[in-house]
């Protein structure tokens, strides 16, 4: 357990301060810094699925009495990833042998997708830790039985599902394991009681989050290419690592079914890696819900299968080696050879890990936007955010916006129980803009596309006033955000440009 956890911790801490937050992290940051009543009020209208995570992060950020930044925001994910690597190792050692656990834990730690979410100020690494812990408890309960074991399993899985409701798909994986193990009726009854308790505890969140489904309206239906991409992410993005791991994973399936009632490692790992993502992809054919991070926890099954296949190879090599030598099926030399193979896989993927730790690799860098505002704007300059969620840079880095005046804001996010605040009506906005000769606009790039028509009247009024009453004087584009200076035509002519 110790070696995979230490490696994962080192990889997670490497380049943790990569730069500014991107918008999802900014949401975590600004919501977690609210009071508990303000967070509770927000969850009734938006982001209920992340409610428990926001409350946990509220405690984390409150522990820093100063001004917590990106590193503090991401540290829980780093620690959770290290715990998951240790749990993967424990699962492999318990159901197979210690070297299988060691290899699987190390493989998990060096997987680029794991390293990516280990450095995200979001819930997905914590969900992966909870799901792997629940799987370990499930394997124990299915093997040893007992009411207490099933209660512990249900409690851990229930909390994990409250961190993100799609963790409930883990129940499909565990049911698949019981089928492959040909478990007794007693085991099935114990699991059904635990699963029923988890499902019942999750009902309130399901009801509330269903009413907030418009938040994921941007998702599209996954296709075969999506599935192939996820498989590559699970086994290794680079060609050499991918094909080697795929071959070993297939070898790991050679003992998928053991004796009746026996829970084999392959019977745990295969359903874990396959069933949650496949179920979410199939459901997304009706209502798009799939994103790879929603099933990050399922990745734990892949390194377990790869390590199991490597153990099969090591066993064959040990038996084929000439007698009288130090090489036997259980030889430490073979264990060391497997560790060196993981190191080789890591070196192939170092460029991917390195590139993931530089500013600008996420969809956007709100820190860069905020720094540009601090450098460029003067005290009292009016600012317009189009659409309203472009205000995320201000909410994440308020110090860089202290000199500015938010023209459209009527009530702040914490006061209004919203993420980005409540804006004034279209008529009020027009009156406010009538009194300014220049305005800075923080705009999403898609709002610049010809034909863009916002749904809300205030957003349409912003766009109409800028296009009809102002001309563009200056522009800076930072990732998906444009910072634009608009001036009235008379000032543009006096300045000699237009």
C-alpha positions in Angstrom: 0.0 0.0 0.0 2.7 2.5 0.9 4.7 2.5 -2.3 1.7 3.2 -4.6 0.4 5.8 -2.2 3.7 7.6 -2.1 4.1 7.5 -5.9 0.6 8.9 -6.3 1.3 11.6 -3.8 4.5 12.6 -5.5 2.8 12.7 -8.9 -0.1 14.7 -7.5 2.0 17.3 -5.8 4.2 17.7 -8.9 3.2 21.0 -10.5 0.1 21.4 -8.4 0.4 25.1 -8.6 0.1 25.0 -12.4 -1.7 28.4 -12.7 -5.1 29.8 -12.3 -8.3 27.9 -11.7 -10.6 26.9 -14.6 -14.3 27.5 -14.3 -15.4 24.3 -12.6 -12.7 24.8 -10.0 -13.7 28.4 -9.6 -17.2 27.3 -8.8 -15.9 25.0 -6.1 -13.8 27.9 -4.7 -16.4 30.5 -4.6 -19.2 28.2 -3.3 -17.0 26.6 -0.6 -16.1 30.1 0.8 -19.8 30.9 1.5 -21.5 30.2 4.8 -23.2 26.9 5.3 -26.7 28.5 5.1 -25.7 30.2 1.8 -24.4 26.9 0.4 -27.7 25.2 1.5 -29.8 27.8 -0.2 -27.7 27.5 -3.4 -28.2 23.7 -3.6 -32.0 24.1 -3.8 -31.6 25.8 -7.2 -28.3 24.4 -8.7 -25.4 21.9 -8.2 -27.2 19.7 -5.6 -25.2 16.8 -7.0 -22.0 18.4 -5.6 -23.6 19.5 -2.3 -21.7 17.3 0.1 -18.4 18.1 -1.7 -19.0 21.8 -1.3 -19.6 21.4 2.4 -16.4 19.3 2.8 -14.4 22.0 0.9 -16.0 24.7 3.1 -14.2 23.0 6.0 -11.0 22.7 4.1 -10.9 26.3 3.0 -12.0 27.5 6.4 -8.9 25.8 7.9 -6.8 28.5 6.1 -7.6 31.8 7.9 -5.8 33.8 5.2 -6.7 33.7 1.5 -6.6 30.0 0.4 -5.6 29.6 -3.2 -5.3 26.9 -5.9 -3.0 24.6 -4.0 -5.3 24.3 -0.9 -8.2 23.8 -3.3 -6.6 20.9 -5.0 -4.9 19.2 -2.0 -7.9 17.0 -1.0 -8.0 15.5 -4.5 -4.3 14.7 -4.3 -4.7 13.0 -1.0 -7.8 11.1 -2.2 -5.9 9.9 -5.3 -3.1 8.6 -3.0 -5.6 6.8 -0.8 -7.2 5.2 -4.0 -3.8 4.0 -5.2 -3.3 2.3 -1.8 -6.8 0.8 -1.8 -6.3 -0.6 -5.4 -3.1 -2.2 -4.1 -4.9 -3.7 -1.1 -7.7 -5.1 -3.3 -5.1 -6.8 -5.6 -3.2 -8.2 -2.6 -6.3 -9.5 -0.9 -7.9 -11.2 -3.9 -4.7 -12.3 -5.6 -1.2 -11.8 -4.1 0.9 -8.9 -2.8 2.9 -8.4 -6.0 -0.4 -8.1 -8.0 -1.5 -5.4 -5.5 1.8 -3.6 -5.8 1.8 -3.5 -9.6 -1.9 -2.5 -9.8 -1.4 0.3 -7.3 1.6 1.6 -9.1 -0.1 1.4 -12.5 -3.1 3.3 -11.1 -0.7 6.0 -9.8 1.1 6.6 -13.1 -2.1 6.7 -15.3 -2.3 10.2 -16.8 -6.1 10.4 -16.4 -5.7 9.7 -12.7 -3.0 12.4 -12.4 -5.2 14.9 -14.2 -8.1 14.6 -11.8 -5.8 14.3 -8.8 -5.0 18.0 -9.5 -8.6 19.2 -10.0 -10.5 21.1 -7.3 -13.5 18.9 -7.9 -15.1 15.8 -6.3 -14.0 13.1 -8.8 -10.8 11.9 -7.0 -12.7 11.7 -3.7 -15.5 9.7 -5.4 -12.9 7.3 -6.8 -11.4 6.8 -3.3 -14.9 6.1 -1.9 -15.8 3.8 -4.7 -12.6 1.8 -4.3 -13.0 1.6 -0.6 -16.6 0.4 -1.0 -15.4 -2.3 -3.5 -12.9 -3.5 -1.0 -15.6 -3.7 1.7 -17.9 -5.4 -0.8 -15.2 -8.1 -1.6 -14.8 -8.8 2.1 -18.6 -8.9 2.8 -19.2 -11.2 -0.2 -16.4 -13.6 1.0 -16.9 -13.5 4.8 -20.5 -12.4 5.1 -21.9 -10.9 8.2 -24.4 -8.1 8.8 -21.8 -5.7 10.0 -19.7 -6.1 6.9 -22.7 -5.3 4.6 -23.6 -2.3 6.8 -20.1 -0.9 6.4 -20.2 -1.4 2.7 -23.6 0.3 2.4 -22.5 3.2 4.6 -19.3 3.9 2.6 -21.0 3.5 -0.8 -23.9 5.7 0.4 -21.6 8.6 1.3 -19.7 8.1 -2.0 -23.0 8.5 -3.9 -23.7 11.7 -2.1 -20.4 13.0 -3.3 -21.6 12.3 -6.8 -24.8 10.4 -7.6 -23.4 8.5 -10.6 -21.3 6.5 -8.2 -24.6 4.5 -7.7 -23.7 2.7 -11.0 -21.1 0.9 -8.9 -24.0 -1.3 -7.7 -24.2 -2.7 -11.3 -20.5 -3.7 -11.1 -20.9 -5.4 -7.8 -24.0 -7.3 -9.0 -22.0 -8.4 -12.0 -19.3 -9.7 -9.6 -21.9 -11.7 -7.6 -23.1 -13.3 -10.9 -19.6 -14.3 -11.9 -18.9 -15.7 -8.4 -22.2 -17.7 -8.5 -22.8 -16.4 -5.0 -25.3 -18.0 -2.6 -28.7 -16.6 -1.8 -27.5 -15.5 1.6 -24.8 -13.3 0.0 -27.3 -11.9 -2.5 -29.7 -11.0 0.3 -27.0 -9.2 2.2 -26.0 -7.3 -0.9 -29.6 -6.4 -1.8 -30.3 -5.0 1.7 -27.2 -2.8 1.4 -27.9 -1.8 -2.1 -31.5 -0.9 -1.2 -30.3 1.2 1.6 -28.0 3.1 -0.7 -30.7 3.6 -3.3 -33.2 4.9 -0.7 -30.7 7.3 0.9 -30.0 8.7 -2.6 -33.6 9.4 -3.5 -33.8 13.0 -2.2 -30.7 13.9 -4.3 -32.1 12.2 -7.4 -35.4 14.2 -7.1 -33.6 17.5 -6.6 -30.9 17.0 -9.2 -33.5 15.9 -11.8 -35.0 19.3 -11.6 -31.5 20.8 -12.2 -30.8 18.7 -15.3 -30.5 21.8 -17.5 -27.0 22.2 -16.1 -25.8 19.3 -18.3 -27.8 20.3 -21.4 -24.4 20.9 -23.2 -23.6 17.2 -23.2 -23.8 15.2 -26.4 -24.5 11.5 -27.1 -21.4 9.3 -26.7 -20.5 7.0 -29.6 -18.1 4.2 -30.4 -15.2 6.6 -30.6 -16.0 7.9 -27.1 -15.8 4.3 -25.8 -12.5 3.7 -27.6 -11.1 6.9 -26.2 -12.1 5.9 -22.6 -10.5 2.5 -23.0 -7.3 4.2 -24.1 -7.4 6.6 -21.2 -7.9 3.6 -18.8 -5.0 1.6 -20.2 -2.6 4.2 -21.2 -2.8 7.0 -23.9 0.5 6.2 -25.6 0.5 3.4 -28.1 3.2 1.2 -26.6 1.7 1.3 -23.1 -1.9 0.9 -24.4 -1.3 -2.3 -26.4 0.9 -3.9 -23.8 -1.6 -3.2 -21.1 -4.5 -4.4 -23.3 -2.8 -7.7 -23.9 -2.0 -8.2 -20.2 -5.6 -7.2 -19.3 -7.0 -9.9 -21.6 -4.6 -12.4 -20.0 -5.9 -11.3 -16.6 -9.4 -12.6 -17.6 -8.2 -16.2 -17.9 -9.5 -17.0 -14.4 -12.6 -14.9 -14.5 -14.8 -17.5 -12.7 -13.5 -19.5 -9.8 -15.1 -22.0 -7.5 -18.8 -21.5 -6.7 -19.0 -18.6 -4.2 -15.4 -17.6 -4.8 -14.8 -13.9 -5.5 -11.8 -13.7 -7.8 -9.9 -10.5 -8.6 -10.9 -10.7 -12.3 -14.6 -11.1 -11.3 -14.3 -7.8 -9.3 -12.1 -5.9 -11.8 -13.9 -6.6 -15.1 -17.4 -5.5 -14.0 -15.9 -2.5 -12.2 -14.1 -1.3 -15.3 -16.8 -2.0 -17.8 -20.4 -1.8 -16.4 -20.6 1.7 -14.9 -19.2 3.5 -18.1 -21.2 1.2 -20.4 -24.4 1.8 -18.5 -23.9 5.6 -18.5 -23.1 5.6 -22.2 -26.3 3.6 -23.0 -28.4 5.8 -20.8 -26.9 8.8 -22.6 -28.4 7.6 -25.9 -31.7 8.8 -24.5 -30.6 11.7 -22.4 -26.9 12.7 -22.7 -25.3 12.4 -19.3 -21.9 10.9 -20.1 -18.5 12.6 -19.3 -15.4 10.5 -18.5 -14.9 12.1 -15.1 -18.3 10.9 -14.0 -17.0 7.3 -14.1 -13.4 8.0 -13.1 -13.9 5.5 -10.2 -14.3 2.7 -12.7 -10.7 3.1 -13.9 -9.5 1.2 -10.8 -10.6 -2.1 -12.5 -8.2 -1.6 -15.4 -4.8 -1.7 -13.6 -6.1 -4.7 -11.5 -6.7 -6.7 -14.7 -3.3 -5.6 -16.2 -1.5 -6.6 -13.0 -3.3 -9.9 -12.9 -2.3 -10.6 -16.5 1.3 -9.7 -15.6 1.2 -12.1 -12.7 0.1 -14.9 -15.2 3.1 -14.1 -17.3 5.4 -14.0 -14.3 4.2 -17.4 -13.2 4.8 -18.9 -16.6 8.3 -17.4 -16.8 9.1 -18.7 -13.3 8.1 -22.2 -14.2 10.0 -22.1 -17.5 13.2 -20.8 -15.9 16.0 -23.5 -15.4 15.8 -25.3 -12.1 18.4 -24.5 -9.5 18.3 -20.7 -10.3 16.9 -18.0 -8.0 14.0 -17.4 -10.4 10.8 -19.1 -9.3 7.1 -18.3 -9.8 7.1 -16.3 -6.5 10.6 -14.9 -6.9 11.3 -11.3 -5.7 13.2 -10.8 -9.0 10.0 -11.2 -10.9 8.2 -8.7 -8.6 11.0 -6.2 -9.3 10.8 -6.8 -13.0 7.1 -5.9 -12.9 7.9 -2.7 -11.0 10.5 -1.8 -13.6 7.9 -2.4 -16.3 5.6 0.2 -14.6 8.6 2.6 -14.4 9.0 2.1 -18.1 5.3 2.8 -18.8 5.7 6.0 -16.6 8.6 7.3 -18.6 6.6 6.8 -21.8 3.8 9.0 -20.3 5.9 11.6 -18.6 5.4 14.1 -21.6 1.7 13.8 -21.1 1.9 14.3 -17.4 4.2 17.3 -17.8 2.0 19.0 -20.4 -0.9 18.6 -18.1 0.9 20.6 -15.5 1.3 23.9 -17.3 -1.0 26.8 -17.4 -3.5 26.7 -20.2 -4.0 23.0 -20.5 -7.5 23.2 -18.9 -10.4 24.6 -20.9 -9.7 28.0 -19.6 -7.5 29.9 -17.1 -9.5 32.4 -15.1 -6.4 33.5 -13.2 -4.9 34.8 -16.5 -8.2 36.7 -17.2 -8.1 38.2 -13.7 -4.4 39.2 -14.1 -5.2 40.9 -17.4 -8.0 42.8 -15.8 -5.8 44.0 -13.0 -3.1 45.2 -15.4 -5.5 46.9 -17.8 -8.5 48.4 -16.1 -8.5 51.7 -14.2 -10.3 52.4 -10.9 -14.0 52.8 -11.4 -14.0 51.3 -14.9 -17.4 49.7 -15.7 -17.4 46.0 -16.5 -20.0 43.9 -18.3 -20.0 40.1 -18.2 -21.5 38.3 -21.2 -23.0 35.8 -20.4 -23.4 36.1 -16.7 -21.3 33.0 -15.9 -18.2 34.9 -17.4 -18.3 36.5 -13.9 -16.5 33.4 -12.7 -13.1 35.1 -13.0 -14.2 37.9 -10.7 -15.6 35.4 -8.2 -12.5 33.3 -8.1 -10.1 36.3 -8.0 -12.0 39.2 -6.5 -8.9 41.1 -5.5 -8.1 41.7 -9.2 -11.6 43.2 -9.8 -11.8 45.4 -6.7 -11.3 48.6 -8.7 -14.0 47.8 -11.3 -17.8 48.5 -11.3 -20.1 45.6 -12.3 -22.7 47.3 -14.4 -25.3 44.5 -14.6 -25.1 43.1 -11.1 -28.2 43.6 -8.9 -27.4 41.1 -6.1 -24.4 39.0 -5.4 -24.3 35.2 -5.7 -24.3 34.5 -1.9 -27.1 37.0 -1.3 -29.3 35.7 -4.2 -28.6 32.0 -3.7 -27.2 31.6 -7.2 -23.8 30.8 -8.6 -23.1 34.1 -10.5 -25.5 36.6 -8.9 -28.8 38.1 -10.0 -28.6 40.7 -12.7 -30.8 43.8 -13.3 -33.5 43.8 -15.9 -33.0 44.8 -19.5 -34.5 48.3 -19.0 -32.3 49.0 -16.0 -29.2 47.8 -17.8 -29.9 50.1 -20.7 -30.2 53.1 -18.3 -27.0 52.2 -16.6 -25.1 51.9 -19.8 -26.5 55.2 -21.1 -24.4 57.0 -18.5 -21.0 55.5 -19.5 -18.8 56.4 -22.4 -16.7 53.2 -22.4 -17.2 49.8 -20.9 -15.0 46.7 -20.6 -16.7 43.4 -21.6 -15.6 40.0 -20.3 -17.1 37.7 -22.9 -17.2 34.1 -23.7 -15.8 33.5 -27.2 -19.0 31.9 -28.4 -20.8 35.1 -27.6 -18.7 36.8 -30.4 -20.0 34.4 -33.1 -22.3 36.0 -35.6 -25.9 35.0 -35.0 -25.4 34.3 -31.3 -28.7 35.1 -29.6 -28.9 34.8 -25.8 -32.0 33.3 -24.2 -32.4 35.8 -21.3 -33.6 39.4 -22.0 -30.8 41.0 -20.0 -28.2 39.1 -22.0 -29.8 40.1 -25.2 -29.8 43.8 -24.0 -26.1 43.6 -23.3 -25.3 42.4 -26.8 -27.6 44.9 -28.4 -26.3 47.9 -26.6 -22.7 47.0 -27.2 -23.3 46.4 -31.0 -25.6 49.5 -31.5 -24.2 52.2 -29.2 -20.5 51.3 -28.9 -17.5 50.4 -31.1 -14.7 48.0 -30.4 -11.5 49.8 -29.4 -9.3 47.0 -27.9 -9.4 43.3 -27.5 -7.4 40.5 -25.7 -8.3 36.8 -26.1 -7.3 34.5 -23.3 -8.3 30.8 -23.9 -12.2 30.9 -24.2 -12.6 34.4 -22.8 -12.2 37.7 -24.6 -11.6 41.0 -22.8 -12.9 43.8 -24.9 -13.0 47.6 -24.5 -16.0 49.3 -26.1 -16.2 53.1 -26.5 -18.9 55.4 -27.8 -18.3 56.4 -31.5 -17.6 60.0 -30.7 -14.7 59.0 -28.4 -13.4 56.6 -31.0 -13.2 59.3 -33.6 -11.5 61.7 -31.2 -8.9 59.0 -30.5 -8.1 58.6 -34.1 -9.3 55.0 -34.4 -12.5 53.2 -34.9 
